[in-house]
Amino acid sequence: MDLSTPIQFVKRVGERIAQDLAKRGVHTVEDLLYHLPFRYEDRLNIKPIAELEANTMASVIGEVRGSALLETRTGPLFEITVGQGTHTVKCMWFRGAHLRDRFQPGMTVALYGKLERSRTNMRQFKMIQPEFEILPMPGAPGSGGADAEFAMLEMGRIVPVYPTLGASTPWGAKLGSKWQRRLVWSVFEQLIEANVATDETIPLALSQRLGLPSRMEALRAIHFPEAGTPMTDLMSARTPAHRRLIFEEFFYLELGLELKRRSLREREGTAFTTGEEVRQALKQVLPFHPTGAQKRVLAEIVADMRRPRPMRRLLQGDVGSGKTIVALQAALVAIENGYQAALMAPTEILATQHYLSARKLLGEVTSPTTGKPYRITLLTGSLKEELKREGRGRVFRGESNLVIGTHALQEDKVDFYNLGLVIVDEQHRFGVQQRFRLMKKPGVDGKITDPDVLVMTATPIPRTLALTLYGDLEASVIDELPPGRTPIVTRRTNEERAPEVWEFVRKQVAQGRQAYLVYPVIEGANDDQPELDFAHDAEPVEPAAKAGRRASAKTAAKKATKTKKKPLQASFPTEPLRSATGSFEELKHGALAGLRLGLLHGRLSSDDKEVTMARFKRGEIDVLVATTVIEVGVDVPNASVMVIEHAERFGLAQLHQLRGRVGRGAAKSFCILVTGSRVSPEAEERLDAMVRTQNGFELAELDLQQRGPGEFFGTKQAGLPEFRVANLLRDREVLELAKVEATKFAETPDPAITPEEIEAVWTRLRDQWQRRYGLVEA
C-alpha cells in the first residue's frame, strides 16, 4: 500500500463503499488521510459533570441511567438520562423515535453538545440534539475480537471526531467516527510497514528551516494526537502538525499564483494612450468635487491601461464611495482609443441602473476624438428578442462604444468589434467561467485579444485574501466617501414597536422624503429565498463542525426545500416570516394608508421593475416595499429611511449594502433594523455591529469571522480553492509566510534544495493545480 492506492483496495472498504466515498472526494489512501477530524474529545482526562458550565459546548462521558419516548405538539421527543455518580445530564432528540432501541441502561456513552440549565431543576444540565457515540464495555458480550483490537482508540486518549462520510456498510451501519478511526489507524499501520514515510511534498531544507515535521508525522499527529497535546491547539488547528499541512497547501497555492502572474506579464495587451483627447473626455465627466481617493485610484487604473500588458485590477470601495464614476472614466480611456468597453452586472436592476447612470453622465457630451455622441447599448436576458438582435448587431459592427448588461453579454450570440476593457461589477456573484468567456470574446477579425479587466466590489476584502482570491489582480481601494454624504443613523427595534416605526415613516414622508421597506421573502413564510443566508442561526450548530459539515448541510437544506419538509426543531419552532407582498397589502390598507406605496421583487418582469423604480425616482411613490433586489445599484437621493424587517435573518454584507441605499442626499437619513421575537447570539453580534459602525471594512472582517471564507466569498462561484486543512481567515499568518517562500522558490531556490526535490515540487504542482486550485482567471 502507498498513498496512491485506490481506496477500494483498503481492508474494510471494498467496491461498494468506495463508490460512496468517491462522492465525497475520497478516491485514494491520500484522500482518506486528508479527511481530517473536525474536533477532538479528551477521553484521557474526563471532566466531571459537576465541573461543567452552562451555555458551553462540552464532551460528557457517562452511564445511561434510563430513557423515554415522549409525545409533544411538535412530534416525538426521545430523551435519556446520563450520569456520573450523583450528577446527571438529560439529553433530548426531537423526532428521535428511531433512537429508542439504541440506548440500554448501563451503557457507556460519549456525548457532545451545548449544555443548558434545566428549567425544572437548575442544578441539572440538559443537551438538545447532542452528538453521541456508544463506547465499548469491557467484558460485555461482543466486546472481544475487532472491538478489543481497537478499544484503545475509544478511551484513555485524545479521540478524533470526523465529519460524516455520508455512506454506510453493505449491512447498513453508518460510516461514523468509530468506523473512520479504525480504518485510518489500520491504514497508518500498513503504511509504516510499507515504509511510505519518504513520500514528502516539501523540500527537506525548507521544512527544517521552518521547523516543520514531515508530512506523515503531521498526518499521524493530527489523526491520533499524543497525550499532552493541548486541546486548545488541536481545536484551533494550531499544533505543529496542523501548521505543516496548512503551510503545504498555501505553498502550492501561492506557487501556482506566482506562475499565473508570470504568465500574465508575458501576455501582449493594448497600450492605451492618454493624450489631450482622453484628458478632455475625462474632464467632461469628472465629479464636481472628486475625492482624493477617486483621483488616486483613477491614476492607478490609467497607469495600468498605458502598459503593453493586460490590466488586471480589483477596485474595492465601500457603499456609495463612487466606484461607478471611476469605472466609467476607465471606459472612456478605452473608447477614446477606438476600443469598446463592456460592463457586466449580476442583476438586471443593477445593469439598468448602470445604463441609466452612463446615459446621464455621457448623454450630453461628445467624444473629443470623433466629435460624435457616445453610443451605449443595454443587453439583458429579458429584453425582447428583436431589441436584443438589434443591440447585438450594433455591438458587432462597432456602432456601440459602451455595452452594459448581465450574463447575457457572455452568450455565444454576442460578438464584439474590438473589446478593449471588461468591467465586472460585484465580481463575487459571477462564476469563474462566466468571467472567462467574456474576456475571451473574439474581435471582428476573429482574433482573441486580452482586454484589460477591472473588477469592482463593494464587499471590502482584506489585502491578503484579495491577493489569494483574485490571484494576479492588483488592488485599488476607494476609502473615502464623496462630500455631502451624511452619516446614517442606525437603530434597532423589535416587531412589538412596529407602530412607532410606521409613524416615523409617515413623518418623514410628510417632510417630503421617501422610504424603503425591505422584507426577506416575496410571499409566504416558507418562500424559498436564497438571500436568507443566516436563516438557521437559531438552530444549535456546533461552531467547530461548520467547516467540515458545510457541504452536507447545504445538500440537506436543498432536499428539505424540494420536499417542503420543515427542518428539525430546536428548543423552539421557527417563527413565520413577514413577506413583501403580504406586508404591502396590509400596510396599504392599514398603518400606511393614504401614502403612495410601490412593490418591487425579483419575480416581476423587467419592464415592471424598471417602471416601478422610475416612479420611485421621480417621487411618485412615497414608500417602496421590496426584497433584496434593491441591495445594489439603486440611487435615489431623496430616500432617507431604510426599514429592514427580520433584520436578524440577513448577513452583514446585505445589511450594509441595504443601508447604503439611503444617505445619498443632504437630508439626515435613518436605517431601522426590525427584528423578530427571537434573535440568535450571532445575529445579535451582527446587529450591534451595524448600529456601532458604518465602516465597511470593519463589518467585512466580522462577516468573515462569522461565516468563514468559503461562505463569505461563495467558494464555488468565486473560484476560491476548497482547502482540505487551511482556512484563509484563521491562517493568514501562514499564508503570508507561504507567499514569501513560494516567491523565493520560484525565483532563486535555496542551494540546499536538491534538483530532484525542485523537479518533484513542479511535478506535483502540475498534477494538482488544475484539479484542486483552479482559481479565478482574471
ABEGO torsion letter per residue (X at the ends): XBAABBAAABBGBEAAAAAAAAAAGBABAAAAAABBBABBBBAABBBBAAABBBGBBBBBBBBBAEBBBBBBAAEBBBBBBBBBEABBBBBBBBGAAAAAAABBBGBBBBBBEBBBBBAABAABBBBBGBBBBBBBBBGBBGABEAAAAAAAAABGBBBBBBBBAGBBBAAGBBBBAAAAAAAAAAAAAAAAAAGAAABBABBAAAAAAAGBBBAAAAAAAAABBBBGBBAAAAAAGABAAAAAAAAAAAAAAAAAAAAAAAAAAABBBBBBBBBAAAAAAAAAABBABBBAAAAAAAAAAAAAAABABBBBBBBBBBBGAGAAAAAAAAAAAAAAAGBBBBBBBABAAAAAAAAAAAAAAAAABBBAAAGBBBBBBBBBAABBAAAAAAAAAAAAAGABABBBBBAAAABAABBBABBABBBBBGAAABBAAAAAAAAABBBAAGBBBBBBBBBBBABBBBAAAAAAAAGABBBBBBABBBBGBBBBBBBBBBAAAAAAAAAAAAAAAAAGBBBBBBBABABEAABBBAABAAAAAABBBBAAAAAAAAAAAAAAAAAAAAAGBBBBBBABBBBBBBBAAAAAAAAAABAABGBBBBBBBAABBAAAAAAAAAAAAAGABABBBBBAAAABGBBBAABABBBBBGAAABBAAAAAAAAAABGABABBBBBBBBBBABBBAAAAAAAAAAAABABAAAAAAAAAAAAEAAAAAGAAAAGBBBBAABBAAAAAAAAAAAAAAAAAAAABBBAABBAAAAAAAAAAAAAAAAAAABBBBX
